Amino acid sequence: MNDITYKPVGIIHSPFKEPEGAPIQPSASQARGTIEIFPEFVPGLKDLDGFSHIILLYHFHRSRKPELVVRPFMDTESRGIFAIRAPSRPNSIGFSVVRLLRIEGNILHVEGIDILDGTPLLDIKPYVPKFDSAEAERIGWLEDKVGKVESARDDGRFS
């Protein structure tokens, strides 16, 4: 298979300059940020302002070399990388659902951001609950840990 190359469509700006202390999920953040879309991609923002939430796909530019088994946030046991949401992954792609507050030219104002400042944005998709939300019967090892997400913060272990 050939290598896959992506070109960022913008840059994410947030109050989180370093991994340490940043929220580990957007649901645990009320922080606001902006997304600067590069000029050649601005036409692609047409009609996005009709959505209250958007999906951001981005490159974890500060994550370290991936390992396939690591100790995730909120746990003391090592887990397989595909069973956790840590940033150090074989393909360092991040995914966050944030509230879209408004669009001013090439700048998106968002809330609920958990992403480091300066992160390259790969893509934006509108969040549509009917398409993007599923009722899960099982959430694996996170079953008794999801209630800790509001207080959990990045401790730098993946950067």
TORLOFI-911244 format. One record per residue: residue in three letters; z, x, y of N, C-alpha, C in turn. Coordinates in steps of 0.05 Angstrom, whole numbers, plus 5000, padded with zeros to 4 digits. Layout:
<sites>
ALAZXYZXYZXY
...
</sites>
This chain:
<sites>
MET500050174976500050005000500050185025
ASN498650095045498550245070501050215086
ASP501550405104503850375122503350145141
ILE505550025149505449795168506449895195
THR505049835216505849925243506149675261
TYR508249665276508649445295508749565323
LYS507749405342507849485370509849285384
PRO511949395396513849205410512449035431
VAL513348785433512348605453514148595478
GLY516448725476518248735498520748895492
ILE522648885510525149035508527448835513
ILE529548855497531848685499533948825516
HIS535048685536537148795553539648635548
SER541848765544544348635538546648795550
PRO549048675550551348835559552449035539
PHE551249045515552249215494550649485494
LYS551849685506550549945508550950115483
GLU553050075468553650225444554250025421
PRO553750105396554349925374557249845372
GLU559050035377561949985374562849765393
GLY564049555382565049335399563149105402
ALA560649135394558748915397559248705375
PRO558648445382558948245361557048295338
ILE557748205314556048265291554148025284
GLN554447805298552747575294552447425320
PRO550147295326549847155351551746915353
SER552546795331554346565331557146645342
ALA557746905342560347005352560147115380
SER557947055394557547165421556846945441
GLN557946965464557146805487555846985508
ALA555347235501554247425520551447345528
ARG550747405553548147345563546547605565
GLY543947575563542147805565539447715575
THR537647905578534947845585533047985566
ILE530647875564528647995548526148035566
GLU525348275568523048345585520648355567
ILE518748175572516248165557514248345571
PHE512848515556510848685568508448515578
PRO507248595600505248435614503048325596
GLU502048485577499748395561500548165542
PHE503148115538504047905520505147655535
VAL505247665562506247435578504847175572
PRO502147175568500846915562501946785537
GLY503046935519504246825495506746665499
LEU507946675523510346525530509746235537
LYS507146165539506445895546507745695527
ASP509045495538510445275523513045355510
LEU513845605511516345685499518745565513
ASP518445505539520745385554521445105545
GLY519944985527520644725516522744745493
PHE523544975486525445015463528145115474
SER530245005463532945085471533845345458
HIS532745405434533445645420530945785410
ILE531246055408528946215398529946415378
ILE528246495360528746705340527646965351
LEU529247165352528447435361528247615336
LEU526047745332525647945311525448205326
TYR527048405318527148655333527648885314
HIS527249125325527549375310530349495316
PHE531949535295534549665298534049955304
HIS533650025329532850285337535050495336
ARG537550405334539750595333541150605306
SER540050485286541350485260540750755246
ARG542550825229542251075214540451035189
LYS539951245175538351235151539651035132
PRO537950865120539050655103540050755076
GLU542050615067543150655040542850385026
LEU542450375000542050124987544649984979
VAL546950124979549550004974551450114996
VAL552549925012554349995034556649795036
ARG558649875051560949695056560349545082
PRO559949275080559249125104561649065122
PHE561048975146563148875163564548645149
MET567048605155568648385144569148405114
ASP568848645102569448675073570348955067
THR571648985045572649255037571049355013
GLU569449185001567849254978564949324985
SER563849514972560949584977559249364965
ARG556949314979555049104971552249204973
GLY550449084959547549154961546549074988
ILE544749244999543749205026542348935030
PHE541148825008539748575011541648335009
ALA544248385004546248175003548048185028
ILE547248355048548748365073546848365096
ARG547948365120546248355144546548595162
ALA547248825150547749065165545049175177
PRO545249325199542849425212541449655198
SER542749815182541550035168540149935143
ARG537549875145536049745124533549915118
PRO532249865095529750015089527649965111
ASN527449725121525749665144527549555165
SER528249705185530349635204529649405222
ILE529349165210528548925225531048755228
GLY531548675253533748495260532748215266
PHE534548025263533847745267536247605280
SER535747485303537947335317536847075328
VAL538346865327537746615340539446595365
VAL538146565388539546555414538646315429
ARG540346235449539746015466537946115489
LEU535645975493533846045515534745885540
LEU535646025560536645895584534345825604
ARG532646025608530345985626528446215623
ILE526046175634524046385635523146415664
GLU523246665673522346735700520246945698
GLY517746865700515547065697515547185669
ASN516047445668516047585642518947625631
ILE520847495644523647535636524747275624
LEU525847305599527247085586530147125590
HIS531546925598534546935601535646795577
VAL537446935562538446825537541546845536
GLU542646685518545546685514546146705484
GLY548346835477549046855449547847115437
ILE547447315454546147555445548147745431
ASP547247865410548848055395547348325390
ILE545448375408543548595404544148815425
LEU543749065416544149285434542049295457
ASP542949385480541249425503539049625496
GLY536649565504534349745500532949705473
THR533749505458532649455431529749365434
PRO527849475419525049385420524749115406
LEU523448935421522948665410520248665396
LEU520248565371517848555355516448285357
ASP517948075358516747805359518747595368
ILE517747365376519347135384518146895369
LYS519846725358518946475347520846255357
PRO519746015360521545795368523345715345
TYR525845665351527645565330527345265328
VAL526845165304526544875299528344805276
PRO530544665281532544615260531244485235
LYS529444315238528144185214526744385197
PHE525644595209524244805194526045035186
ASP528045105203529445355200532245325189
SER533245085185535945055176535944935148
ALA537545055130537744955103540744915096
GLU541344715082544144675073544544855049
ALA546245055052546745245030548945145012
GLU548445164986550545094966552345334961
ARG551345574965552945814960552446024982
ILE554546164989554146385008555446644997
GLY555446664971556246914958558947024966
TRP558947294969561447434975562547365003
LEU560947235020561947155047563546895047
GLU563746765025565046505023567746495038
ASP569446685033572046685046572246865070
LYS569946955080569947135103568547035128
VAL566946825126565446725149567246645172
GLY569646565168571446495189572346725206
LYS571846975197572647215211570547315231
VAL568147185231565947295247566547295277
GLU568047105287568547095316570147345325
SER571847445308573447685316572347945306
ALA570347935288569248185277567448315298
ARG567548575300565948735318564848975304
ASP562649075313561449315303563349545306
ASP563649705286565449935288563850205287
GLY561250175289559550415289558750535263
ARG559450405241558950525215556050545207
PHE554250395221551450395213549650535234
SER550950665253549350805274549951105275
</sites>
